[in-house]
Amino acid sequence: MKTLLILRHAKSSRDDPSLRDFDRPLNERGKDDAKLMGGFVRGENLITDVVISSPAKRARQTTKLFLNAAKLSNEPTFEERIYEAGLPQLLLVLSEIDSSHAVAILIGHNPGFEELLASLTGQTARMPTAALACIDLSIGDWRDVHPRSGKLRWFVTPKELKN
């Protein structure tokens, strides 16, 4: 059994139109939401083995704020293949996780993350910024990850936590 958390990056700023998409930072709401989601995970008492994030600026910032708020000491890996990745690329990244890791967090972008959630669980869900899904995978090794190998344990958004 493996557990995968999928965290979409928090809300980014579009204030500077000269910035490349890759370089857009979080806005204030995004910073608050990344911390909020980290606090939620801290309350769930999850112990993570590996954190893999997109290297885009908004994903890096989300990762740092989320991990600090969750009180997780994992050193994240920034994986270029997650940026603008579709389902096949995300499944490949997952399949390369060391088999000794039981719980992994993947931090990145839509539409790939919505596709990944639907593929692994058979359930579709809109993933707004900073949405977080926890999926239990009925696999013994990350190399065996495949469509419909998981079950959605829970799904939460910042808006739900604020209400």
Secondary structure, DSSP 8 states (H G I E B T S, - for coil): -EEEEEEE---B--S-TTS-GGG--B-HHHHHHHHHHHHHHHHHT---SEEEE--SHHHHHHHHHHHHHHT-----EE-GGGTT--HHHHHHHHHTS-TT--EEEEEE-TTHHHHHHHHHHS------TT-EEEEEE--SSGGG--TT-EEEEEEE-HHHHH-
